[in-house]
Amino acid sequence: MYRTLCIMVMLAIICGSGCHHEPQTSQLLEDLNSAKSADRLKAVRWLQNRPGDAADVVPALVRSLNDSETDIRLSAAIGLGYFGSDADSALPELEKRLADKDVRVRRAAEVAISRIQGEE
């Protein structure tokens, strides 16, 4: 019993430090074109945390603002806000989202615009 517990603890430590595989930005950008909305949503949410890749990620998130799935548009707007002034090219599309049919997307677009313009 003790031996089994020790092995489980060691595996948890090893996996905790290296078993988690974070997808590459290039793969996530490809996933945005998936027919599966779950793949697109996962990609948008991962891409929100890639400030070092703003040149590639911001245009991709801007395109995602026009996705047919509400949660993807919502996550794209939120993500663009995280990029701050690096996402100033997104302002025209975010302004269009102020008229989105979903109130959550409209609100996320408002917040993103404020963050990009340095107001929040």
Secondary structure, 3 states (H helix, E strand, C coil): CHHHHHHHHHHHHHHHHHCCCCCCHHHHHHHCCCCCHHHHHHHHHHHCCCHHHHHHHHHHHHHHCCCCCHHHHHHHHHHHHHCHHHHHHHHHHHHHHCCCCCHHHHHHHHHHHHHHCCCC
